[in-house]
Amino acid sequence: MEELLSLAYVLIGLGVLLMLAELLIPTGGLLLLAAGACVVVGVALTFFYGSLQAGMLTLVGVCVILPIVGGVMFYLWPHTPMGKRLVPPTSEDATVVAAMPVLAELEMLRGRIGRTVSPMRPSGVVDFDGRRIDCITEGMMIDANQWVKCIDVKAGRVTVRQIEQPSLDDLENTDFH
């Protein structure tokens, strides 16, 4: 009888391990099904071959431990190979995209002065030191050949604001060679 109680606790432990194995081996839930069966059989064996008190303590223990294991699984699952494929990227992952070289180049335009090549209604082309960049305004229309200043760069989108004709002190970014 003592061996069957030990078997019950081994089955419950095996069930918990199978739940954790589902993280590493994507079986479509088959390991979770086997884990559930192991836990149910283990709890039933403690009621059948042990006392009512042992069965109730085991049942309460399982009801406390399984949600903790489930919470750990949900926390770790997005970091597994299968989870990375199925879970959409978070905002932390978006910062990696923002570090791409093209976006870093555009980031250097922040605060620089350029001239509109086309009318901006509200998007158009701006010439920054000989480089033509697609830009948008804050919502207003700007005619061609107007001075603008880059006020923001977000997600590859350059936002400009019209300014008065700058003095030479404002043109620190202009290359006079």
FENTA-V591954 format. One record per residue. N is the residue number from 1. D_CENTER is the distance of its C-alpha to the mean C-alpha in Angstrom with 1 decimal. Layout:
n:N d_center:D_CENTER
n:N d_center:D_CENTER
This chain:
n:1 d_center:51.1
n:2 d_center:49.3
n:3 d_center:47.9
n:4 d_center:46.4
n:5 d_center:44.7
n:6 d_center:43.2
n:7 d_center:42.1
n:8 d_center:40.4
n:9 d_center:38.4
n:10 d_center:37.6
n:11 d_center:36.4
n:12 d_center:34.1
n:13 d_center:32.7
n:14 d_center:32.3
n:15 d_center:30.4
n:16 d_center:27.9
n:17 d_center:27.6
n:18 d_center:27.2
n:19 d_center:24.3
n:20 d_center:22.5
n:21 d_center:23.6
n:22 d_center:21.8
n:23 d_center:18.5
n:24 d_center:20.0
n:25 d_center:22.3
n:26 d_center:20.8
n:27 d_center:24.1
n:28 d_center:23.0
n:29 d_center:24.0
n:30 d_center:27.4
n:31 d_center:26.8
n:32 d_center:25.7
n:33 d_center:28.9
n:34 d_center:31.0
n:35 d_center:29.4
n:36 d_center:30.3
n:37 d_center:33.8
n:38 d_center:34.3
n:39 d_center:33.5
n:40 d_center:35.7
n:41 d_center:38.5
n:42 d_center:38.3
n:43 d_center:38.5
n:44 d_center:41.3
n:45 d_center:43.2
n:46 d_center:43.1
n:47 d_center:44.6
n:48 d_center:47.2
n:49 d_center:48.3
n:50 d_center:47.6
n:51 d_center:48.6
n:52 d_center:47.2
n:53 d_center:45.9
n:54 d_center:44.1
n:55 d_center:42.5
n:56 d_center:41.3
n:57 d_center:39.9
n:58 d_center:38.1
n:59 d_center:36.7
n:60 d_center:35.6
n:61 d_center:34.0
n:62 d_center:32.1
n:63 d_center:31.0
n:64 d_center:29.6
n:65 d_center:28.1
n:66 d_center:26.4
n:67 d_center:24.1
n:68 d_center:23.1
n:69 d_center:22.5
n:70 d_center:20.5
n:71 d_center:18.3
n:72 d_center:17.8
n:73 d_center:17.1
n:74 d_center:14.4
n:75 d_center:12.8
n:76 d_center:13.2
n:77 d_center:12.7
n:78 d_center:9.0
n:79 d_center:10.3
n:80 d_center:13.3
n:81 d_center:14.2
n:82 d_center:14.5
n:83 d_center:11.3
n:84 d_center:9.4
n:85 d_center:11.5
n:86 d_center:11.3
n:87 d_center:7.9
n:88 d_center:6.1
n:89 d_center:3.1
n:90 d_center:1.5
n:91 d_center:5.0
n:92 d_center:5.5
n:93 d_center:4.9
n:94 d_center:7.0
n:95 d_center:9.5
n:96 d_center:10.2
n:97 d_center:11.2
n:98 d_center:13.3
n:99 d_center:15.1
n:100 d_center:16.7
n:101 d_center:20.5
n:102 d_center:21.3
n:103 d_center:19.2
n:104 d_center:20.7
n:105 d_center:24.0
n:106 d_center:23.5
n:107 d_center:22.4
n:108 d_center:25.9
n:109 d_center:27.5
n:110 d_center:26.5
n:111 d_center:30.0
n:112 d_center:32.0
n:113 d_center:34.8
n:114 d_center:35.4
n:115 d_center:37.6
n:116 d_center:36.8
n:117 d_center:38.0
n:118 d_center:37.7
n:119 d_center:37.8
n:120 d_center:34.5
n:121 d_center:34.3
n:122 d_center:31.6
n:123 d_center:30.1
n:124 d_center:32.2
n:125 d_center:32.7
n:126 d_center:33.3
n:127 d_center:35.1
n:128 d_center:33.8
n:129 d_center:36.3
n:130 d_center:37.1
n:131 d_center:33.5
n:132 d_center:32.9
n:133 d_center:29.4
n:134 d_center:28.3
n:135 d_center:27.7
n:136 d_center:27.7
n:137 d_center:29.6
n:138 d_center:28.8
n:139 d_center:30.6
n:140 d_center:34.2
n:141 d_center:36.1
n:142 d_center:37.4
n:143 d_center:40.3
n:144 d_center:40.5
n:145 d_center:41.7
n:146 d_center:40.3
n:147 d_center:38.8
n:148 d_center:35.1
n:149 d_center:32.8
n:150 d_center:29.1
n:151 d_center:27.5
n:152 d_center:23.8
n:153 d_center:21.3
n:154 d_center:17.9
n:155 d_center:15.8
n:156 d_center:18.9
n:157 d_center:21.1
n:158 d_center:24.1
n:159 d_center:25.8
n:160 d_center:29.5
n:161 d_center:32.3
n:162 d_center:36.0
n:163 d_center:38.2
n:164 d_center:41.9
n:165 d_center:43.4
n:166 d_center:42.3
n:167 d_center:44.8
n:168 d_center:44.9
n:169 d_center:43.2
n:170 d_center:40.2
n:171 d_center:40.0
n:172 d_center:39.0
n:173 d_center:36.4
n:174 d_center:39.2
n:175 d_center:40.5
n:176 d_center:44.4
n:177 d_center:45.3
